[in-house]
């Protein structure tokens, strides 16, 4: 099942999946002119338009360039197996960064990762084996039948094919496409033409930065020409080595805002900080590097570490992520496993493997000895990216990611999150994560928050307790003159709510007051076990995530969730 249509900023794409029955399919299909719709279909299309569910959505100009949109219910909800909609969407947990035996540093079969992800509650997953000469030559073809077989075997988890792109002049990134007859050929051409490892384009030269943009342009053109139904790119572990400079991140997003949509707010490898002998005894996320020749020199030393498992760009209030949001640039955060080799697993690579010759390792075998030196968790076991999807379908999940209807959590800290910005006291439904609320100048606005608490043990056999929820608000000041800016002065924690219960639901309403300037708001929450004043001072962030201790950072004793933002813009 799936909704039948979606759009990109740069073109109108008319590819189709299996459509929703009835009026909704025709209403969504913009290849059908308004004049050819029935009155009921036309009414539904107008409703979708008002809700911002059709058309270009967030433009290259960012939220400051978008037309006004009110919200409406989408009553043609499409359900995945056993999943119930909430706030008009299926909130599907997923993971866009997963490795298999087709990665030179991987071990597991595709079906192993998919079955585990499914068992741990994931509705969607992306297989992202490392880009490189061997993968480009062999692996991208060989992995596809395994992905197709996994889709058939595990029908209630969507399995995308992607790859981990060695971004020219930068770090790694997830690139993935919607399933279709050209998914392999498109990824193969992309990897052979634009992978930094394949092309020897790792250093931070202007030519290599241009090659990265050319790669995004290639993906956009493939979608525009309907070679593939859709494609997305997300930057992985962006602060780990300091390679993703602010101007590169802005450049990716500005070049193709419907393809380059975000970054890992929290990297994978979350078990890497568990102290020896029970873990690797390193940095969470394997964030244990120092600046190198290609690192952005203005990044401070602390940017190379995680903060309660989250990347410095995301975790520090007022830093790089906020500087993008303050420009009105949609740029979303995710959290995933980066699963290569699972902590305490008892399997080993198949004997006699020759990766370089075969593009894969032989199937894993039981070794009988737990590997405590590995720093990964199974997909869905610890890190989850929750996407508000209009249906249980590949295109619908990609649309939800592109729209920023996304929140992330670690360790099952909470079970559900509904956030709405709305005109105060009107009873209107308002808009959700990733969206923009347009109000008249001086109108009063409130943020309605409903959190479904954990209520059951996580995989550490602890029922997490949400201790505090923080509202973070910033001014939208427009495009930055300096493309390498990584701070914004007017973002801070504006409200904190104490919780300290672990079942049922809690609701909060934050009053933004009279809106006289463009602002954005985002949320985070914590179990309260570790905190410290933010790097920009206690006046900006009094109780933020603490910098992780190298070699002693148990991920289960420091749980957080983060939401993507909502913008509120006054009409002048």
N, C-alpha and C positions, 0 to 999 in steps of 0.2 A: 504494500500500500504506500501511497505517497501523495503529496500535493503535486500538482502537475507542472508548476511553472515557477521560475524565478528570474530575477534580473540582475544585471551588473551595471555599475556606474557608466561603463564605457560603451555599452551596447545592449540591445534587446535580444536576448537569447530565447529561442523558441523550442528548445529541446524538451522532451517529455519523458516522464516515468509513467507507471501505471497510475491513472488519474483517480481522484476522488469522484465518486458518483454524484451526478446531479449538478445543480446550479454552480456549486463552488468551483468545479473544474473549469467551466467556461468563464466564470468571473475572473479567475486567476490568469487565464490564458490571454495575454495581451496581444497575441497574433490575431485574435478575433476583435474586430472593431466594435466600439460601443453600440453602433447602430444595428449590429446583427444580434445583439443580446435580447433575450426576453426581458420584460419589466422586472421580474424577480432576479434574474442574473445581473441586470444593470444595477439594481439596488444593492446587491451583494458586492459588486465590484466597487461601488462608491463607498461602502462600508470598509472594505479592505483598504481603499486609498486613504480614507480618513485615519485608519489605524496605522498607516505607514507600512502596510504589509505588501504593497506593490510598488513597482517603479524603482527609481534610482536609489531611493533610501538616502543614506548618508553620502554626500557628494565629496568630490575631491577637495572642495573648500572646507570640509569639516562641518560641524554642527552649525557654525555661524552662517553657512550658505544653504541650509535646508529650509524648505517651506514648512509652514505650520502644520501640525497634525494633532487631531484629537484621537482618543483611543476608543475602540469598540471591541465587543466580544467576537471571537471567531468561533461560531457554534458548530462548525463542521470539523470537530476534533477527530483526529485519526489516532487510534490507540495501538500501541505495541502490545504484545502479549502480557496480560497481567498488570499493565501499567495504567495508572489513572492520571488524568490531566489535573493540573493545579494552576489556578490563575490563568486559565485559557491555553496552557501549553503542557506538553509532555516534557517533564524535566528529566532528561536522559544523561546519566553519568557516563563519562568517557575518558579516553586517554589517547593522545595523538603522538606518542613517542615510545615505540616498542620495537625491540630488536629480536631477531631469530637466528637460526643456524646459517642464514644467508649473510650475516654480518661477521667480519673477521674476528670480532671480539664477543660473538654471541654463542648460543648453545642450543636453544629450544626450537622445536618445530613450531610452525604457525599455529597448528591446532592446539598445541600445549598452551600457548599464550592466550588464544581465544577462549579455550575452555576455562582457564583460570579467570580471565577477565569476566566472562559470563557468570561464573560461580560467585565472584565478588561483586556482582550487581551492575556491571557495565552494559550500557545499551549500544555503545559504539566504540570502535577501536581503530587505530591506524597503524599498520605495519610499516616501520620506517627503518629498513636496513641501511647501513652506511653507504653513501655515495662513494665512488672510487672506481679505479680501472677494472677490477675484477667484477664488482657488482654491475657496472655499466655494460660489461661485455657478456656476462653470464647470468648474474643473480636476478636482475630485474625481470628477465624472462622466466627463469626457473621458479621463482617464488609465486608467480601468478596462479598456476594450477593449485598450489597449496591454499592460497587465499580463496579461490573460487570454491574449493572443496570445503573450507571452513565455513564459508557463507551458507553452504547447503547443510552442513552438519549442525550448525548452531544458528538457528533461524532467528532467535530473539536477541542477537547482538549483530549490529551492522559492522562489517569488516572492510575498511578502506585499504587500498594499496597506495603507498607513498614511498618516500625515501628520506633519509637524513642528508640534506644538501650541505656540502662544504661550501658555504657562501663565499664567493670570491671576495677577498680583502676583509673577511669577517669570520664569525664563528659558524656554528651549525644552525640549521633550521629544518623544520618539517615542511615538506612539500607533499601534498596529496591531491588526488583527483576523484571525482565521482565515478563510480563504475560505468563501464561502457566498452564498446568494442575496440576503442583506441587507447585504453588506459595504459597498456604496456608500451606501445610504440611511442606515445607522447612522453611518458616518463623516461624512456630510454633515450630519446632524442634530446630531451632536456638535460639529462645527466651527462651525456657525451659532449654536449655543446657548452654547458654552463657550470659544471661542477668544478670547484676550485682545486680539488685534488687531481681530477682527470686533466684539467687544463694547466696545471702548475701555476695557479693564479691565487695563491694564498696571501701574498704580501699586500700591504695596505697602499697600493698605488692608485692613482686616479683611473688608470685603465682597468684595473681589476674591479674597482667600485662600479665602473660603467658596465662591466660584464655582469655583475649581479643584477643591475637594473635591467639589462637586456634579457636575463633569464626570467624575470618577472613579466616583462613585456611579451616574451614568448608564450608564457602560460596564459596571459590575458588574450592574446591573439588566438590561441588554440580554443579558448572558450568562445570567443567572438565568432570564429569560423565554424563552431559547433563540431569541432574535431573531438572534443570532450565536453561533457555536460557542465562541469564546474571544476575549479581548482582553488586551493588556498595555500598560503604560506604563513608560518609562525616561527619567530626566532627562538631558538633553544638556548637554555642556560646563558643568557646574554651577558652577564657580568663575570662569568667564570674566569676568563682570561683577559678581560678588558679590550676585546677586539672589536666589539660593536660600538662604534663611536656614535654620539648623538646625531651627527649629520647623516650618517649612513641609515640609521633607523628612520629618521624623518624622510630621507630620500626614498627608501623602499615604500613607505606608506604613501607618500605623495605621488610616486610614479604610478602605482596601481593600488588604489585604496580598496578595491573590491577583491584583490588577491592577497596583498600583504595586510593582515588584519590584527596582528598582535605578537605576543611573546610569552614565554613561560614566566609567570609571576613567581613560581616556585619550581626549581629544577627537579629532576628525578634523582635517583641514587640517595634516597633519604636515609637509608640504613648505614650509609658510609660513616656517619658520625658516631655510631655505637662504639663504646670503648673496647679496647682489646682486653681479654682474649675472646670476648663474645661478639666482636664486630671488627671492622677494618681499622677503627681508631683514627679516622681521617676527618676531613671536613664534610659536613652534610652537603649532598649534591656533588661530592668531590670538588668542592670549591676550596682548593688549597694551592692555587697558583700564585705566581708573582708577575708583575708587569714584564712584558717582553718587548722586542724591537717593534712589533706591530700593534702594541697596545695603545689605546688613547691616553696620552700622557696626563691629561687633567683629571682622570679618575683617581680618587683617593685610595689609600691602602685598604681601607675597610670595605671598599666595593668588591674586593676579591673574596670576601667571606659571605656566608648566608646569615640571615637574621631570623631566628626561629624557623629555619628551613626555607625562607623566602629570599629571593634575589634582592640585592641592595636597591636596584632600580625601582622595585615595587614596594619594598618594606619601609623605605625611608620616606616619611611624609614630606612632601615638598621637593623631592628629587626628580629623577628623569621621567618616571611615569606621569607624575603630576604635572611636569612641565609640558608634556604632550597634551594632557587633558585640558590644561589651562589655555592651550592654543585652540581648543575646540576640535582637536584631532581624535577621531575614534581610533583607539589603540587598546586592544583588550588583553587581559591576562588569563593564563591557564595554569594548570598543575597536572603533572603526569609522572609516570614511573621511570621512563628511560630504561626499562627492564632489559638487562643483558643476561645477568647471572644472579639468581635470587639468593639472598642472605639465608644461610643455614640449609640450603638445598643439598640433597644427597646424590645428585646425579652428576655425570661427567660427559664430556664429548665422546661420541662414538670412536672407538679405536680405529687407527689407520686412516684418519681423515686427511684429506689434502685440499685445503680450502682454495689455494691459488689455482689448482687445476680444475676443481669442480665447482667453484663458486659457492660452496656450502660445506658445512661439517656434516658428518654422518649423524644419524639420529642419536640423541643422548641415551646413555645407559645408566643403570643404577650402580652407584659406587659404594653406598653404605656408610660414607663418612660425611658428616655435615660440614659444609663450607662456610665458616664464619668470617672468612676474609672478603666475602662479596657484599656489596653495598646496596643491593636493589631489592625492591618488593615486587610481587606479582602485580600486574595491572589491576587497579581497583582495590587493592588490599590496603593502601594507605592514602594515596593521592587521587583526587577525583575532580574532574572538570564537568560541571553540571550545565547542560545546555537546554534552554527553553525552545523546544522544537514544535513546529505545527503539525507534526505527524511522525510516525515511525518509518522514516525513509531517509536515504542518503542525502538527497538534496535538501530536505527539511533540516537535518542536522547542520549541514554546511550553511544554510541560510541563518540558522540560529547563532552559529559562531560569528558569521559576518555581521549580524545585527548587534552582537555584544550582549545577548541574553544569556549571560554566563556568570556563575559564581563558582568558587573553588573551595575545597576544604581538605584538611589533613586528618587522618585517623578517625573519621566519622564523627567529628566534633558536633555537627548538627545534621539533621535529616532533611530539612527543607528550608527554603528561604523565598519569601515573596516580598518584593519591595515595589512601592508605587509612589511616584511623585504626583501630586494632584492639587488642584485649587482647593484651598482650605474651606471647609464648611459647606461645600457644594454637593457632596455626595457623588461627585464624578469619580470614575474609575482611575483616571490618570494614565501615566505611562510607566513602563517597567525598565529593567536594566538595559543599558545601551541606547535608550531612546532619549528624545528631547521633548520637554514640555514647553509649549509656547503659551505665554499668558500676557494679559495686558499689563502695561507699566504700572507698578504699585500694587498689583494683585498679591494677595497673601497665599503662600504655598506651604504645604506640609508633606512630610515624607512618612508614609505608613509602612511599618516593618512588621512582618509576621514570621517568626522563626519556629520551625518544628524541631524540638530538641531531640537528642540522640535516642533515649528510651531503650536502647539495647546495647549489649557489649560490642565493642569494635574487635578487630582481629588480635589485639593484645589482651582481650578478655576483660576490658575495663569499659564501663559505661561512662563516656566522657561527660563532664559537666561544663557547660558554657558559663564562664564567670562574668564576662563583660563584653558589651558591644559598643563600638566606637563609630560615630558619624564623622566623616572627614569631608570638609567643604573647601572649595577653592573658587577664586574669581576666574572667569574666562576673559583673557586679555588679548586674544587674537594671535596671529602668527608671530613667532619670535624672530627678531632681526638677526640674531646669532643662531645659526643652524646647529651649533654645538652647545647651546645652552642646556644645562641639566639641573636647573633649579627654577622654582617659581616662588615668589615671595608671599603670595596671599592664600596659601593653602595650609590648613591646620585642623587638628581635632577640635570639633566644636561642641560635641556632646558625648558623654559616656553613660551607659546604662548598666547597672549591676543586675545579674541574673541569678546565678547560684541555685539552679534546679536542673534536673536532667531528664525530665519526661514531660510530655504534653507540649503545649505551644505557649509562646510569649509574644506579646505585641507591644510595640512602642510607636509613638507618633512624635516626630521631630518637627518643630515649627521653624521653617526657614524665614518666616515673616514676610514683610512686603518686599517684592522683588523689584529692585531699581537698577539692577545690573545683571549681566549674564553670570551664572554660577554653575558649578557641578557638585554633586555629592556622591560619595561612595562609602561603603561599609567594610568593617572588619570586626572579627570577634576572636576571643581567646579563652582558653581554659585558665588563664591567670597564673600559670605556674612559673613563668619567667617573663620579666619585662624590664625595660630600662628607658630613660628619656631618649627621645629621638635624636638623631645626629645633628639636627638643626636646632636643638634646644627644647627644653621642657615646655616653653610657651607654645611651640608648634605641636609637639607630641609628648605629653607628660609620661605616658606608660606604653611605649611602643615595644615591638619585638626586640629582644636582646641579641647582640652579636653572638653567634654560636661558638662554643669552645672547641677548638681543634682537638680531635681525639677523644672528646667526651661530650657528645651531644645526642642523647637518647631522643629519637624523634617522637616517641610515644608520650613523653613527659613535657611536651611543648606544642600544643595543638592550636591552630588558627584557621579561620575562614576569611576569605576576602570576596567582595562583590566587585563587578564592573560598575562604572559610573552611570548616573543619569544627569543630563544637562537641563537647566531651567533658563529659558531665554525670554526676557520681556520684549514685547513688540513696542517699537518706538513710534 
